[in-house]
Amino acid sequence: MNIITNPERSAWKEMLKRPTLNTDILRNTVSEVLNRIRMEGDKAVVEYEEKFDKVRLSSLAVTEKEFAEAEKEVSIELKAAIMLAYNNIRTFHSSQKFEGKKVTTLPGVTCWQKAVAIEKVGLYIPGGTAPLFSTVLMLATPAQIAGCKEIVLCTPPDRTGKIHPAILYAAKIAGVSRVFKAGGVQAIGAMAYGTESVPKVYKIFGPGNQYVTAAKQQVSLRDVAIDMPAGPSEVAVLADETANPAFVAADLLSQAEHGTDSQAILITTSQDLLQSVTEEVDRQLPSLFRKNIAEKSLANSKLILVKTIDEAIEMVNEYAPEHLIIETKDYVNVAEKIVNAGSVFLGAYSPESAGDYASGTNHTLPTNGYAKAYSGVSVDSFIRKITYQEVTAEGIATIGPAIEVLAANEYLDAHKNAVSVRLETLK
């Protein structure tokens, strides 16, 4: 990990950069794949699955037989854990249901909003080196609560053409309608444009690598809505001298094992903690199953020493992390000053893992600094709010003259006349 001591404010922007790919090469590759999916449908998806995921598929759709087989393969222990997580996620997200109320702005003028579920949504579940069945719960559960009629899921198969059984079990529990074997850019294209097998959806959700993020951004320009530009995962830990170095090191490593392009950052006011965390990372790393991935990720990671807690808070808000863990003696007061973060974990016993799996909050969050403008996934992400207004004769008599003046001053005579003809009938 890179150790940085008391950096100047002018150096923060460069210091806090995320790891990136060559965007020109990335953009061209993504465009080529998307264009072929648009033109050739299933044929192109199957060919790209063979090219990128090294699997030859005879069909993209997961069958009922495969669902049944998957349920048998999931252990009772894992089923129980998935159900616990699902119930907590459902409990938390159910509290987010929108309840509109009618508002009378003037006598005879009533306005209100109604929440309507997005009818067709697509969920992307990354494959790669880990089966992210937890992401299935995080996306499908709020979609189910919102009332989406069709919940489509795409995820890459392994080299035998199978999807991890826990992913299929979680999909069934959380109300997914149909599952398809497709990963990466080809999955995003299939859901955005529709193919012979994969239905076109109205909005696509889910994290992924920089190729997936670029694909989502491209299709969102004119073909389909997306949740957010969610790319490689990241964590920032804000800690002082009271933090447990073993906890902090474990938190940094839990992020680092996500992928080689993940980033973990420690921002601390304590030189002693920084040194102890470095030693703990070295001690814990060798025992990890994914230590090779974590080692590469740590090359993108930083341990930053600052002079004051206020400076640390300012740096966190500048970085706008996807996940923020606050391990300080007054973490509640510190948290009140955080304005840019996807999800915040308070105190020594709130690891990122809790939110990743089972506390109930959503783990699909804005990355790459987008926490300055985006929220994480919630039930609101799966609904639209339609506004209504009812204006009575009394109401149009009250606001009509003002509307006439406003329309006339914008030179929109037809707008003015739409009111005037009604007012004439009331004389």
C-alpha positions as CSV (number, residue, x, y, z in Angstrom):
1,M,0.0,0.0,0.0
2,N,1.1,3.6,-0.7
3,I,1.8,5.6,2.5
4,I,1.2,9.4,2.2
5,T,2.0,11.8,5.0
6,N,0.3,15.2,5.5
7,P,-0.4,15.9,1.8
8,E,-1.0,19.5,0.7
9,R,-4.6,20.4,-0.3
10,S,-3.5,21.1,-3.8
11,A,-2.3,17.4,-4.2
12,W,-5.6,15.8,-3.1
13,K,-7.2,15.6,-6.6
14,E,-4.3,13.6,-8.0
15,M,-3.7,11.6,-4.9
16,L,-7.4,10.4,-4.7
17,K,-7.7,9.3,-8.3
18,R,-9.2,5.9,-8.9
19,P,-7.4,3.3,-11.1
20,T,-8.7,3.5,-14.7
21,L,-8.4,1.8,-18.1
22,N,-7.6,3.5,-21.4
23,T,-11.0,4.9,-22.0
24,D,-10.6,5.3,-25.8
25,I,-9.8,1.5,-26.2
26,L,-12.6,0.7,-23.8
27,R,-15.2,2.9,-25.6
28,N,-14.4,1.3,-29.0
29,T,-14.6,-2.2,-27.7
30,V,-17.9,-1.6,-25.9
31,S,-19.5,0.1,-29.0
32,E,-18.5,-2.8,-31.2
33,V,-20.1,-5.4,-28.9
34,L,-23.2,-3.3,-28.4
35,N,-23.7,-2.8,-32.1
36,R,-23.5,-6.5,-32.9
37,I,-25.9,-7.3,-30.1
38,R,-28.4,-4.8,-31.5
39,M,-28.1,-6.2,-35.0
40,E,-27.7,-9.9,-34.4
41,G,-29.4,-10.6,-31.0
42,D,-28.9,-14.1,-29.5
43,K,-26.3,-15.1,-32.1
44,A,-24.0,-12.3,-31.1
45,V,-24.5,-12.9,-27.4
46,V,-23.7,-16.6,-27.8
47,E,-20.5,-15.8,-29.8
48,Y,-19.4,-13.2,-27.2
49,E,-20.0,-15.7,-24.4
50,E,-17.7,-18.1,-26.1
51,K,-15.1,-15.4,-26.7
52,F,-15.2,-13.7,-23.3
53,D,-16.5,-16.3,-20.8
54,K,-15.0,-19.3,-22.7
55,V,-18.3,-21.2,-22.8
56,R,-20.3,-22.5,-25.8
57,L,-24.0,-22.2,-25.0
58,S,-26.9,-23.9,-26.8
59,S,-29.5,-21.7,-25.0
60,L,-29.3,-18.4,-23.0
61,A,-32.3,-19.0,-20.7
62,V,-32.0,-20.9,-17.4
63,T,-34.6,-23.7,-17.3
64,E,-36.9,-24.8,-14.5
65,K,-34.8,-28.0,-14.2
66,E,-31.7,-25.9,-13.6
67,F,-33.5,-24.0,-10.9
68,A,-34.6,-27.2,-9.2
69,E,-31.1,-28.7,-9.4
70,A,-29.6,-25.5,-8.0
71,E,-31.9,-25.5,-4.9
72,K,-30.7,-29.0,-4.1
73,E,-27.0,-28.0,-4.3
74,V,-27.3,-25.1,-1.9
75,S,-26.5,-26.2,1.7
76,I,-29.0,-25.8,4.4
77,E,-26.6,-23.5,6.2
78,L,-26.3,-21.2,3.2
79,K,-30.0,-21.2,2.6
80,A,-30.6,-20.1,6.1
81,A,-28.1,-17.3,5.8
82,I,-29.6,-16.2,2.5
83,M,-33.1,-16.1,4.1
84,L,-31.8,-14.1,7.0
85,A,-30.2,-11.6,4.7
86,Y,-33.3,-11.5,2.4
87,N,-35.7,-10.9,5.4
88,N,-33.5,-8.0,6.7
89,I,-33.2,-6.4,3.3
90,R,-37.0,-6.8,2.8
91,T,-37.7,-5.3,6.2
92,F,-35.5,-2.2,5.6
93,H,-36.6,-1.6,2.0
94,S,-40.3,-2.1,2.8
95,S,-40.0,1.0,5.0
96,Q,-39.2,3.0,1.9
97,K,-42.6,2.6,0.3
98,F,-43.9,5.9,-1.0
99,E,-47.1,7.3,0.4
100,G,-48.4,10.2,-1.6
101,K,-50.8,12.7,-0.1
102,K,-53.1,15.2,-1.7
103,V,-52.2,18.9,-1.3
104,T,-54.6,21.8,-1.8
105,T,-52.5,24.7,-3.1
106,L,-55.5,27.0,-3.4
107,P,-59.2,26.4,-2.9
108,G,-60.3,24.2,-5.9
109,V,-56.7,23.3,-6.9
110,T,-55.5,19.9,-5.7
111,C,-52.2,18.2,-6.5
112,W,-50.7,14.8,-5.6
113,Q,-48.2,12.1,-6.7
114,K,-48.7,8.4,-7.3
115,A,-45.9,5.9,-7.2
116,V,-45.9,3.4,-10.2
117,A,-43.5,0.5,-10.5
118,I,-41.3,0.3,-13.6
119,E,-42.9,-2.6,-15.4
120,K,-39.7,-4.3,-16.8
121,V,-36.3,-4.1,-15.1
122,G,-33.0,-5.8,-15.9
123,L,-30.6,-6.9,-13.2
124,Y,-26.9,-7.5,-13.9
125,I,-25.0,-9.7,-11.5
126,P,-21.3,-9.9,-12.1
127,G,-19.6,-13.3,-12.3
128,G,-15.8,-13.1,-12.6
129,T,-14.0,-14.6,-9.6
130,A,-16.9,-14.6,-7.1
131,P,-20.6,-15.6,-7.2
132,L,-22.3,-12.4,-6.1
133,F,-25.6,-14.0,-5.0
134,S,-25.9,-11.2,-2.4
135,T,-26.3,-8.7,-5.2
136,V,-29.3,-10.7,-6.4
137,L,-31.0,-10.0,-3.1
138,M,-30.0,-6.4,-3.1
139,L,-31.5,-5.7,-6.5
140,A,-34.4,-8.1,-6.8
141,T,-35.9,-7.5,-3.3
142,P,-36.6,-3.8,-3.8
143,A,-37.8,-4.5,-7.3
144,Q,-40.2,-7.1,-5.8
145,I,-41.4,-4.6,-3.1
146,A,-41.9,-1.9,-5.7
147,G,-44.2,-4.2,-7.8
148,C,-42.2,-4.5,-11.0
149,K,-44.1,-7.0,-13.3
150,E,-41.0,-8.4,-15.0
151,I,-37.6,-8.8,-13.3
152,V,-35.0,-10.1,-15.7
153,L,-31.5,-11.2,-14.5
154,C,-28.4,-11.7,-16.5
155,T,-25.2,-13.2,-15.1
156,P,-22.2,-15.0,-16.8
157,P,-22.1,-18.8,-16.6
158,D,-19.0,-20.8,-15.7
159,R,-17.1,-22.7,-18.4
160,T,-19.5,-25.7,-18.1
161,G,-22.5,-23.4,-18.9
162,K,-23.8,-23.4,-15.4
163,I,-24.7,-20.5,-13.1
164,H,-23.7,-20.8,-9.4
165,P,-26.6,-22.5,-7.6
166,A,-26.7,-19.8,-4.8
167,I,-27.4,-17.2,-7.5
168,L,-30.3,-19.1,-8.8
169,Y,-31.6,-19.9,-5.3
170,A,-31.4,-16.2,-4.3
171,A,-33.1,-15.2,-7.6
172,K,-36.0,-17.5,-6.9
173,I,-36.4,-16.3,-3.3
174,A,-36.3,-12.6,-4.3
175,G,-38.9,-12.9,-7.1
176,V,-36.8,-12.8,-10.3
177,S,-39.0,-13.7,-13.3
178,R,-36.3,-15.0,-15.7
179,V,-32.6,-15.6,-15.6
180,F,-30.2,-15.6,-18.6
181,K,-26.7,-16.8,-19.1
182,A,-24.9,-13.7,-20.3
183,G,-22.2,-11.5,-18.8
184,G,-20.4,-8.3,-19.4
185,V,-21.2,-5.9,-22.2
186,Q,-23.2,-8.5,-24.1
187,A,-25.6,-8.8,-21.1
188,I,-26.1,-5.1,-20.9
189,G,-26.8,-4.9,-24.7
190,A,-29.2,-7.8,-24.6
191,M,-31.3,-6.2,-21.9
192,A,-31.1,-2.7,-23.5
193,Y,-32.1,-3.8,-27.0
194,G,-33.9,-7.1,-26.5
195,T,-33.0,-10.3,-28.4
196,E,-34.9,-13.4,-29.4
197,S,-34.5,-14.8,-25.9
198,V,-33.8,-11.8,-23.6
199,P,-36.7,-9.2,-23.3
200,K,-36.0,-5.5,-23.6
201,V,-36.3,-3.8,-20.3
202,Y,-36.9,-0.2,-19.3
203,K,-34.2,0.2,-16.7
204,I,-30.9,-1.7,-16.0
205,F,-29.4,-2.2,-12.5
206,G,-26.2,-3.7,-11.2
207,P,-22.5,-3.2,-10.6
208,G,-19.7,-4.3,-12.8
209,N,-16.2,-3.6,-14.1
210,Q,-15.4,-0.6,-16.2
211,Y,-16.6,-2.3,-19.4
212,V,-20.0,-2.9,-17.9
213,T,-20.1,0.7,-16.6
214,A,-19.2,2.0,-20.0
215,A,-21.8,-0.2,-21.6
216,K,-24.5,1.0,-19.2
217,Q,-23.6,4.6,-19.9
218,Q,-23.7,4.1,-23.7
219,V,-27.1,2.4,-23.8
220,S,-28.5,5.0,-21.4
221,L,-28.0,7.8,-24.0
222,R,-31.1,6.8,-26.0
223,D,-32.2,3.2,-25.3
224,V,-32.8,2.5,-21.6
225,A,-32.5,4.1,-18.2
226,I,-29.8,2.9,-15.7
227,D,-29.5,3.0,-12.0
228,M,-26.1,4.7,-11.8
229,P,-22.6,4.5,-13.2
230,A,-21.5,1.8,-10.8
231,G,-18.0,0.6,-11.4
232,P,-15.1,-1.1,-9.4
233,S,-15.8,-1.2,-5.7
234,E,-14.0,1.0,-3.1
235,V,-13.9,1.8,0.6
236,A,-12.5,4.6,2.7
237,V,-11.8,4.1,6.4
238,L,-11.7,7.2,8.6
239,A,-10.0,6.4,11.9
240,D,-8.2,7.9,14.8
241,E,-6.0,6.6,17.6
242,T,-8.8,4.7,19.2
243,A,-9.4,2.4,16.3
244,N,-8.5,-1.3,16.4
245,P,-5.7,-1.8,13.8
246,A,-6.8,-5.4,13.3
247,F,-10.3,-4.3,12.5
248,V,-9.1,-1.6,10.1
249,A,-6.7,-3.9,8.3
250,A,-9.5,-6.5,7.9
251,D,-11.8,-3.8,6.5
252,L,-9.2,-2.7,3.9
253,L,-8.5,-6.3,2.9
254,S,-12.2,-7.1,2.6
255,Q,-12.4,-4.4,0.0
256,A,-9.2,-5.3,-1.7
257,E,-10.3,-8.9,-2.4
258,H,-13.2,-7.7,-4.5
259,G,-11.1,-7.2,-7.6
260,T,-7.7,-6.0,-8.8
261,D,-9.2,-2.7,-9.8
262,S,-10.8,-2.1,-6.3
263,Q,-9.4,0.6,-4.1
264,A,-9.1,0.8,-0.3
265,I,-8.0,4.0,1.5
266,L,-7.3,4.7,5.1
267,I,-7.4,8.3,6.3
268,T,-6.1,8.7,9.8
269,T,-4.8,11.3,12.3
270,S,-2.6,8.7,14.0
271,Q,0.9,7.7,12.9
272,D,0.9,4.8,15.4
273,L,-2.4,3.5,13.9
274,L,-1.1,3.8,10.4
275,Q,2.0,1.8,11.3
276,S,0.0,-0.9,13.1
277,V,-2.5,-1.2,10.3
278,T,0.4,-1.8,7.8
279,E,1.7,-4.6,10.0
280,E,-1.8,-6.1,10.4
281,V,-2.3,-6.1,6.6
282,D,0.9,-8.0,6.2
283,R,-0.1,-10.4,8.9
284,Q,-3.7,-11.1,7.6
285,L,-3.0,-11.1,3.8
286,P,-1.2,-14.5,3.5
287,S,-4.2,-16.4,4.9
288,L,-6.7,-15.1,2.4
289,F,-8.1,-17.4,-0.3
290,R,-8.0,-14.4,-2.7
291,K,-4.7,-13.0,-1.6
292,N,-3.3,-12.7,-5.1
293,I,-6.3,-10.4,-6.1
294,A,-6.0,-8.5,-2.8
295,E,-2.2,-7.9,-3.4
296,K,-2.8,-6.4,-6.8
297,S,-5.7,-4.2,-5.4
298,L,-3.5,-3.0,-2.6
299,A,-1.2,-1.4,-5.2
300,N,-4.1,1.0,-5.9
301,S,-4.7,1.6,-2.2
302,K,-3.4,4.3,0.1
303,L,-2.7,4.9,3.8
304,I,-3.0,8.7,4.3
305,L,-1.9,10.5,7.5
306,V,-3.5,13.9,8.1
307,K,-3.1,16.5,10.9
308,T,-6.7,16.9,12.2
309,I,-10.0,15.1,12.1
310,D,-11.6,18.1,10.3
311,E,-9.0,17.6,7.5
312,A,-9.8,13.9,7.4
313,I,-13.5,14.7,7.0
314,E,-12.8,17.2,4.3
315,M,-10.7,14.6,2.4
316,V,-13.5,12.0,2.7
317,N,-16.0,14.4,1.3
318,E,-13.7,15.2,-1.6
319,Y,-13.1,11.5,-2.3
320,A,-16.9,10.6,-2.0
321,P,-16.4,6.9,-1.3
322,E,-18.8,4.2,-2.1
323,H,-18.3,2.8,1.4
324,L,-17.2,4.8,4.4
325,I,-16.2,3.2,7.7
326,I,-15.8,5.6,10.6
327,E,-13.8,4.2,13.5
328,T,-13.3,7.2,15.8
329,K,-14.1,7.9,19.4
330,D,-16.9,10.3,18.4
331,Y,-18.1,8.6,15.2
332,V,-21.6,9.9,15.5
333,N,-20.5,13.6,15.5
334,V,-18.0,12.8,12.7
335,A,-20.8,11.1,10.6
336,E,-22.9,14.2,10.8
337,K,-20.3,16.1,8.9
338,I,-20.2,13.6,6.0
339,V,-22.0,14.8,2.9
340,N,-20.5,12.6,0.2
341,A,-20.7,8.8,0.6
342,G,-22.7,5.9,-0.7
343,S,-23.1,4.0,2.6
344,V,-21.7,4.8,6.0
345,F,-20.7,2.3,8.7
346,L,-20.4,3.6,12.2
347,G,-18.2,2.4,15.0
348,A,-15.8,-0.5,15.5
349,Y,-18.4,-3.3,15.1
350,S,-19.9,-2.1,11.8
351,P,-17.8,-3.6,9.0
352,E,-18.6,-3.1,5.4
353,S,-19.4,-6.8,5.2
354,A,-22.6,-6.1,7.3
355,G,-24.0,-3.8,4.6
356,D,-22.7,-6.0,1.8
357,Y,-24.7,-9.0,3.1
358,A,-27.2,-8.8,5.8
359,S,-27.8,-5.7,7.9
360,G,-30.6,-4.7,5.5
361,T,-29.2,-1.7,3.6
362,N,-28.4,-1.9,-0.1
363,H,-24.9,-2.6,-1.3
364,T,-25.4,-1.3,-4.9
365,L,-23.9,2.1,-4.5
366,P,-22.3,4.9,-6.5
367,T,-18.6,4.6,-7.1
368,N,-15.8,6.7,-8.7
369,G,-16.9,9.8,-6.9
370,Y,-20.5,9.7,-8.1
371,A,-21.7,9.7,-4.5
372,K,-21.5,13.4,-4.8
373,A,-24.6,13.2,-7.1
374,Y,-26.1,9.7,-6.9
375,S,-27.8,7.7,-4.2
376,G,-27.6,3.9,-3.7
377,V,-30.3,1.6,-5.0
378,S,-33.6,1.7,-3.1
379,V,-37.2,1.0,-3.7
380,D,-37.4,4.5,-5.2
381,S,-35.0,3.3,-7.9
382,F,-37.7,0.9,-9.2
383,I,-40.6,3.3,-9.3
384,R,-41.8,6.4,-11.1
385,K,-43.8,9.2,-9.5
386,I,-46.6,10.5,-11.6
387,T,-48.1,13.9,-10.7
388,Y,-51.8,14.6,-10.8
389,Q,-53.8,17.8,-10.5
390,E,-57.5,18.5,-10.3
391,V,-58.7,22.0,-10.9
392,T,-62.4,22.8,-10.3
393,A,-64.4,25.7,-11.6
394,E,-63.6,27.5,-8.3
395,G,-59.9,26.7,-8.8
396,I,-59.6,27.9,-12.4
397,A,-61.4,31.1,-11.5
398,T,-58.8,31.6,-8.8
399,I,-55.5,30.8,-10.7
400,G,-56.8,31.4,-14.2
401,P,-56.0,35.1,-14.5
402,A,-52.4,34.6,-13.3
403,I,-52.0,31.8,-15.8
404,E,-53.2,34.1,-18.6
405,V,-50.7,36.8,-17.6
406,L,-47.8,34.3,-17.4
407,A,-48.6,32.7,-20.8
408,A,-49.1,36.0,-22.5
409,N,-45.7,37.2,-21.3
410,E,-44.1,34.1,-22.8
411,Y,-45.9,34.8,-26.1
412,L,-47.8,31.5,-25.9
413,D,-51.3,32.6,-26.9
414,A,-52.7,29.1,-27.2
415,H,-51.7,28.4,-23.6
416,K,-53.5,31.6,-22.5
417,N,-56.5,30.7,-24.6
418,A,-56.9,27.3,-23.0
419,V,-57.6,29.1,-19.8
420,S,-59.5,32.0,-21.3
421,V,-62.2,29.8,-23.0
422,R,-62.9,28.2,-19.6
423,L,-63.1,31.4,-17.7
424,E,-65.6,32.7,-20.3
425,T,-68.0,29.9,-19.4
426,L,-68.0,31.0,-15.8
427,K,-69.1,34.5,-16.4
